[in-house]
Amino acid sequence: MRTKWRVRLGVLAGASALALPVTAAPPATAADPTGHLVEVPMPADVEIVEGVVPAAGTPVPSLGGTPRAAAAAGACLGATSAYGAKGCFQPHGDIIWSRDTEKDGMSAAVGVYTDYGRPAAVCVNRLGADTWATCDKDYREDGNVRLRALRYNGDNGKFYQPETWSGWIPVDGQY
């Protein structure tokens, strides 16, 4: 009887010890402003790409709809967003779209990771709040990419939460 009590007490103590760090410093959520900045580590070989203003006449990406309809229409896939940043991948042309949604002095960043070992790249939108920027890349057509939306501070070159990830997106747009 006494052994069961000690086991239960040990389990309870272990669980409370694990819960303490979670309650002491919770990560920022997509709805939170960046008042409590938590730095996000990036791979050492990450390529930072400056986003550019989309070419004149380029339609703004459609972030809704089904993957099949989006791929057929040439719209963006894998739409993901966090506080201050939205992003998607346009398979026809391998274009990364990055939207800055907050006027807070930071930039929107959309990281792109592949499933075939290519070093990560991040499309940074320094054009200001309520703007879209594009980064033109070239990925293997038989590969997949995954997006990571987060914030970027150009003054110190660091990335911050909140962050969100998309699922894997086929580069050719065919699910």
Summary of the structure (lengths in Angstrom):
residues: 175
radius of gyration: 19.8
end to end distance: 57.2
largest distance: 76.8
contacts: 514
relative contact order: 0.20
helix: 17%
strand: 37%
